[in-house]
């Protein structure tokens, strides 16, 4: 039997990394009481469900008492050795005092020690010149995580009931249209937000998605928005959207504006000022990701209740996974305040841990104060 012995860390990926790469029969976690209480069930369930580990056990250690720690660990290791099991020590992450104990026991039992570089998933064998390392004993496997498994490992769940289905991108023609609209929206910057406001105010369609409004109605809506340099600027954005094909049968004169939205999905996208930025960012992000989603609602405790008020949720605009490293992206098609930075940090810390990458996609940029704060929070700015 292959037995992997490690310290139960607060960082979930450090607790499962060996089992993602090698077939482990049994994992024994040493840890402190508070962490075991918090991480026990999630870790055990994940290892059995995704990695095929048959047995998972947890042994509580006293804090700051090296002699007691060594005595407790030694007893457990001796039992596994008596069963003629192959015992390996993993020291990825962990507390410094525990790592000292692991090193002492590994030397005493002539047991192999290893760790992983999490970002590269590279195995580091620490004493293979004196022992037979795990890479020569355990059978290799490659458990590839998707976003559902990764979030489950963190103790959460993706709530698909709230997923913005209108933002699913499957059709190449639709993607081409989104990129064309992105060219228009990025050209006008923050004015795109006011354009979306204008469409909501003035361009409500009938059942066939047809819009027919008079020049007076356009002028009235323009005055309410009151953020364009002139009504000609508004007209220019309308013309350019029509050129992309998003608006069909387009007629724009002094006295009349009429068109038909390509479909309901396009109408919703044009009415939501941030959608084009989100989808453009999504299409760029997924090029280098193993898994990528847009408009993701994350449930904190991993239980989706029938009554939504019981759920604690966070929404992230784009969530991607490359290897075992997640990227959390917040899209802001306008000014970025400090609250947006804190919200991004909160959701990334909760569901991504210390290895997560945090990104603000903000075409208009951030002011100097918020740029400095983003840097302090290790948030990348994509302008």
N, C-alpha and C positions, 0 to 999 in steps of 0.2 A: 504494500500500500504506500502511495506517495503522500506524505504529510507535509504541508506547508505551515510553518509557524511564523506568526507575525504580530506586530502591535496594532491594535485597533485604533485607527486614526480618525480624526474628525473629517478628514478629506476622503470622500467615498472612493474615488478612483484609485487611491493608494492602497485601499483594502482589497481591491479585486484585480489589480493589474497582472499579477502572476497567473491567476486563473484564466485570464483572457488569452494567455499565450501558451499555457501548459495544462495538460490534463492532471488535475489534482484530485485525489480521492478524498482527502480530509484536510480541512483548514482549522487550525487552532489559533484563536485570537487571544492574546494577553492584552489587558487594558484596565483603565480606571473605571470605577463604578458609574460615574455620570455619563461617560461616553458609551459604555456598554448598554446602559438603559436606553439611550437615545438611538444608537445605531444597530443594535443587535438584530431586530427582526428584518429591517430593510436589507442589511448586508447578507444575512443568511438566505433570505428569499431570493435575492439577486443571484448569488453564487449557485444556488441549486437550479434556478430557472434558466439562466443564460449560460452558465459555465460548466454545468454538469458535475459540480462538487457534491459528493454523496453525504458527507458529514461535515457539519460546521459547529464548533463549540467555542465557548467564551470562558476565560478564566480571569477573575478579578484580582488585581494587584494592589498592594498598598502604595501610597505615594511617598517618595522621598526616603524609602527604607531599602537600601540596596541589598542588605543581607536577607531580608524577608522576601524581596523580589526574586533573588537568586534561588532561594530555597523552594519557593512555590514553582518557579519555572523548571528547576532541575527535576522535581518530582514528576512533572508532566512529561518531560522529555524522556526520562528513564522508563516510564510506562510504555511510551511509543517504541523505544528501543527494544524493550523486552518482547514486544509483539513482532519484532523483526521488520519494522516499518522503515522505509527510507525517509529520513527527516531532513528538512531544509529550513534554513532561517532566512526570512526576507526582512530587509531593513530599509525598505522604501519609506520615507517619512519617519514618523515616530518621535518619541521624546528622547532627549539625550541620555537620561539615566537608563532608560530601557535599552537603548542601543549599546550602552556599555555592558549591560547584563547579557544581551544577545551575543556580543563579541566574546565575552568570557565563557559562556556556555558552548558556543560554537568551537572554541579552542579545546575545551574540556572534553567534548563528545566527538571531536574531529568531524564536525558536521559542516556541510557547505553553506556559505552565506551568499546572498545575492540581493541586488536592488534593481530598480528600473528608473531610467530617465523617462519621466512621464511624457514630456513633450515629443520626444522621438520614439518612445516605446522601446528603447534599446536596453537589452539585458546587460547588467554589469555584474560579473561573477568575481567575488572579492577574495576568495582563498582557494581557487581551483587547482593550484599547484600541489596542495597537500591532500585534497579530497576529490571525490568524483562529483563534478558540479551537476546542477539540476538539468542543464542542457543535454547531458549525456545519459540521463536516467528517465526523466519524464517525457511523455509523448507530447510533441508540439501540437498546438491547435491555434486557430485564429478566430476568435469571437469578435465579429465586426459589429460595433454598436450603431444603432440608429438613434434618432432623437428621442423616440418613445422610451427605449431602454435606458438611455443616458439620464433622462429626467426621472425615470423610475428609480434608478440607482441613487439619485439625490433625494428620494423620498417624495417626489411630486408626481404629477400626471398632466398630460396635455388634454385639455378639455375641448374635444372636437365638436361638442354641441354649439360652442360659441365661435367656431372657426369661420373666418370670412371666406366662404366658398366662392364668392365672386372674384376673389383674387387668385384662384388657382390658375396656373399658366400651363396649358398643355398644347395649345395650338400654335404652330410656328407663325401663322398669319397674324394671330392675335399678338404674339410677342413683337412682331415687326411693327404693328400698329402702336403698341406701347412705347417702343423706342422712338417712333415718329412723334408721338405726343410728348415724350420726354424732351426731345429737341426743342419743341415749342415752349414747353413749360420752363425749361432751364434758361431759355432766351429771355423770358420775361421775369424771372426771379420771383420776388414776393408778390408781384402783380398777379401771378397765377392764382394765389389765394383769393384775391378779389374777383377774379374771373369766375371761379367756382361759386362764389357768393352770388354773383350776378345770375348765373345759370339757375341756381336754386330759386332766386327771387322772380325771375322773368320767364324762364323757359320750362315750365311744367308741361309735360307732354300729355296727349290723350292716350287712349288705350292702345293705339297703334304706334306709340312713341313719336308722334308727329307734334311739332311745335309750330304754332301760327300766332304771331304777335305783331302789333302795329308799331310803327316808329315812335309814337307817343309813349307806348308802354316800355319800349327799350330805353327811351330817354328818362322816364321816371325811375326805372330800376338803376340806371347809370348814376343818377343824382343821389340815390340812396346809398349806393356803394361809395361813390365820391372819392375813389383812390387812384383813378387813372389820370394821366396828363390831359387827355381829351377823349371825347367819344370816338374819335378816329382810332385811338390806340385800342379801345375795346373792340371796335370793328375789325382791326387788323388781327387780333387774337382769334376772333371768330372765323375770319377768312382762313387763317393758317390751320386751325383745327379742321375746317372743312376739307382743306387740301390733303390732310392725312387720311381721310375717309371715315373719320369718327362721326361726322355729321353728313348725312345723305340728302340728296335733293335740295341742296342749299341755295336759298335765295336771300340776298341781302341788299335792300335798297333803302332809300331815305324813309319810305313809308311802310316798309314791310320787312320782317325777318321770319323766314320759315325754313324748317329743316326737319329731318327725322334722325333721331339717335340711331346709330348702327344696331344696337340692341340694349337690353336692360342693363347688362353688365357695364357697357361703356357709359351709359347715363350715370350709373352709380359712381363710376370712377371719376368722371368729369365733375360731379357734384362734390366729391370728397377731395379737397385740395392736396392732401398728402399722399393720395393713392399712387399717382404716377411716380413720385420719388420712391415710395416703398417698393413698387414692382420693378422699377429700373435697378434699384439697389439689390433686390432679391435675385434678379437675373444675372447680375454681375457676381454676386456672392456665391451662387450655386455652381459657378464654373469651376471653382477650386474646392468644393465641399463634397463630403461623402453623403451628407443629408442636409436639406435646407428647407425651411418653411417660412411663410409670411403670415402675419396676423395671428400670432400664437398666444393662446390663453393658458396660463400655467396654474394648476391647482396646488396649493401649498402642502396639503396632507396626503395627496394621492387618492382621495376618496371623492368621487363626484356624487353629490347629493341631488335628489329630485328637487329639493327646494334650494334655489341658487343662493339665497341669503345666508345659508350655512357655509358656503364655500368662500375661502380666502383666495383671491385670484390676482395675478399680475398678467398684463399683456405686454408682449415684446413684439416690435414690428417685424424683425427678421431674426430667426434663430438658425444657426448652422452648426455643423459638426464636421471636423476634419480629424480623423483618427479618434482620439479621446479628448480633443480640445474643442470646447464649444466657443462660439462667438455670438454675442448678444449685440444687436444693432438697433438703435433708436433713430428714427428718421424725423427730422424737423425741417419742414419747408417754410422756414421763417426764422424769427429770432429764437434763441435758445436761452432759457433762464436756468438758474441754479437748481431749481426743483427737478428739471428734466435730467440733470446729471445725477442727482441723488436717487431718483427713481430707477435709472439705469443701473447704478451701482448696487442698489438693493436687490433687484431681480437677478443680476449676474452673480452676486455673492451667494444668494440663496440657492440658485439652481445650477451654478457653474463652478463655484468654489474658487480656490486661489489660482487655478490654471486658466480660468475663463478669460477670454478677450472681450473687451468692452469698446464699442464703437458708437460715436454720434455721427450720423450722416446728415450734414447740414450745409447745403449748397451756398447759403448766405453767410456762412462762417459764424464764429463766436466773437464777442468782444474780448478785449485783453484780460479782463477780470475772470470771465468764465473760461477762457482758454487756459489760464493758469490753474484754475480749479480743476479743470478736466485733466490736465497733466498730473496734478497731485493725486488724482483718483485713478491714474493709469488708464484713462479713457482716450482712445485714438479719435482724432477728428478727421472725417473725410468730407472735405468741402466740395 
